[in-house]
Amino acid sequence: MRLLSWNLFGLSDEHLDVRTEAAVFTALLGGPPHVVLASGNAPPIPDVLMFQEVVDRTLNAHLRPHLTAAGFTLLPNRAPERDYYEVIAVRPPSKIVSHEVHALPSQMGRELVEVIIERDGLRWMLLTGHLESLKGGAKLRVTQARSVLERMRAHEGPAVFAGDTNLRQVEADRLGPLVDAWEACGSSRLHRWTWGPSKRSKARFDRIWGDGVVFDQFRTTGRDAVTADGQRPSDHLAVRVEVRPE
């Protein structure tokens, strides 16, 4: 199963429509349609997409029309009553069994989106979230991350979380042993950093965790500029990976 997760930087209005349109085509096709078609080298379309920092404007103008046309079902079915939120999109042959949104202990209204799918006779748990932001959110971030891991480990079947954790490494180290996709795939230096406004300020905020799974082919994408002033689709890179049952 191919999975991609991306924080779309929906809180910035600057070039929002251009950036989000580019992000959707990068997620689906690997880049702008004319470039991909000319190269004849499009990567396989992901089976699962997880987006964070989605806002009503980007959901209704970009994500929903393009992803629905590509055969995806977007969950939750209705946009949450929040300024920004998370979305999971799933396409066949995966069959959606259930979906829920769980409140996390948070001062920022953060939530966890859960989708259970049936695929190849197994029930998978898919989770995405955007954990507490900023330096002062460290304690809540760790609590939220532990809640995510507990939910995954309680599921009887393969489970995957992908999202913007905002975790600093010292905070991640407090979580104890876990299956981290970047680490499981060799800890490539090229694909380590997922956020960074400058060479001096970089972080691995966007992480993919698993329970009862094996990860392959971890990659980051979304580096190309999509506006005249050199902006990328988001201040985050997308993370993508292939995952199979253990």
N, C-alpha and C positions, 0 to 999 in steps of 0.2 A: 504494500500500500504506500503510495506516494503522498507526502504531506508537506504543506507549506504554511508558515505562520509569519505575519507581518503587522507591525504597528504602523498605521497609515498616517500618523501625524495630523489627525483631523482637527486638532485644537488650533492649528495655524490656518488662517484664511488665505495666506499668500499663495497664489497659484494653486489653490486647493483642487479645482476641477481638473486642471491639466495634470497635476501630480497624481491624483487618484485614478484618472483614466489610464495613465502610463503604468501605474502600479497594477491595475487589473490585467492589462495585456501582458505585463511582465510575469505575473503570477500564472496566467493561463498558457501563454505562448513562449515565454522566455524573453520577450522584448517587443518592440513596436511591430505591428503586423507586416508592414512593408519590408522591414529589415529581416524578419524571420522568414518571410516568403522568398525573399531574394537569396537568402543563404541556404534554404532548403534543409536547415538543421535545427528544427524546433525540438525542444525536450518534450517528453511525454507530459500530458496535462495531469496535474495532481488529482488524487482521488478525494482529498480533504483539504480545505482551505480554512485557516483560522485568522481572523483579523481583529486587531485591537485599535482603539481610538477611532472607531467608526462614529460618524455623526449622521443625523437624518439626511442632510444634503448629499453626503457621499453614498449612503445606503440607497437612496431612492433614485439618484441620477446616474450612478455608476455600478455599484455592486449588484444590486438586484436585477437590473435589466441584462447586464452582460453575463452574469453567472447563471441566471435562469435560462437564458438562451443556450448556454453551454451544458445544460442538463443538471445543474446543481439545485439542491433544495437548501434554502437559507434558514438558519435557526438562531435565536427564537423566531417564531412566526411573525410576531409583532415587535416593533422597536421598544426597548425599555424606556421608562420615563426618566431618562438621565440625559445629561448634556452630551455624553459620549459613552460608548459601550462596546461590547465584543460580539462577534458573529462567527458561527461555524457553518461552513457550506460543505455539503456531502453530495456525491453523485453516484449513480449506479456503477457497479453491481451492489454496492452497500445498501442495505435496507435499514431505514430508521425505525428503531424500536420505541424510543422515548427521548424526551429532552426536558431539562430543568435548568433554572437559574438559581444559584445559591448565593445568599448574602455572605460576604466575608466580614470578619471584624475589621472595621475600617473607619477612618475619619473622612474619607474621600468618596464614600459610597461604592467601593469596589465590589464586584461580584464575580462569580465563577460560572461559566456556561458549561453544562454537561450534556453530551449527546451519547446515547447508547445505540450502536449500530450492529447489525448482524452481517457478517461477511465470512464466506467459506466455512459456515457452520459454527463460527465463534461469535460471541458477543463482546464487542470492543467498547471500552469506555474512552470517549474523547473529551478532553477538557481544555478550555482556554480561559485566560484571565489576564488582567493588567494589575499587578500588585502595587501596593502603596508606593507613591513617588517621593522623591526628595530625601535629603540626608536625614531629616528628622523622622522619616517613616520607617527607619531600620527595624525597630522592635515589632511593629505591625507586619512588616514584610516577612520577617522570619516566621511569625505566627501564621500568616496566610499561607506561606509555602509549606509549612508543616501540615496544615489542614488539607492542602491539595494532595500531598504525598499520602496522608492517612486515607483519604477517599480512594485514591488509586489502589492502594494495597488491600483495601477491603473488597474491591471488586473481584468477582470470580471470572476471570478472563483477562485478556491483554488490555492494558490501559496506557494511554499516552496523554501527557499534558504538553502544550506548546503555547508560549505567550511571552509577554514582556514582564519579566519578574522584577526588574529594577534592582536585583540583588548585586551588592558589591561582593567581591570574592570572600572577604572575611565573614560576611553574613552567610554566604552559601556554605562555607566550611562548617558552620554551626548546625547544618541540617543532617550531618552524618552521611553514611554511605547511601548512594542512590545511582540509578542508571541515567547518565547524562549523555545525550546523543553526540555532542561534539567530542567529548572524551572517549566515548565508545568507538568513534570512527577515526581515532588517531590523533586528536587534538591539533589539527592543522593550524599553523600560525596564520595562514592566508585567510582562514574562515573563522578566526577567533573573535574579532571585535564586531559587534553588531550595532553599536551606536558610538558616535564620536564627532562633535563639531570641529575638532582640530586634532592634530597629531599628538598633542600633549594631553588631550582629554578623550580617552577611549574607555569603553566598557563592554562587557559581555552580558548585557541586560536580557537579551532574548534567548531563551533556553528551551530545550525540548527534553522532557524526562519520560521514562517508560517503566512499566512494571510488567513482567512476563513477556517481554519483547526483545527483539534483536534489531539494532539500527545499522544501516549502511548508507554510504554516499551522502554524508552531511555537507551541505554547501550554503554559502550566503550569496544573495543576489540583490540587484537594485542599486548598483553603483553608478550607472550611467546618468548623466545630466539630461533633464527633460524640459528645461526652460532656457530661455535666451540668457538669463543671468547665471546659469550653471547649477540650478537646484536639482537635486535628485527627487525621486518620487516621495521620499520620506527622510526624516533625520535618522531613521533606523534602516538597517538592511533587513531583507526577508531572510528567513532561515528555512531550508528545505531538507528533507531526509526521506529515505526509504525505510520502512519498518515492517517486520514480519513477526509472527508469534514465536516465542521461545521454544 
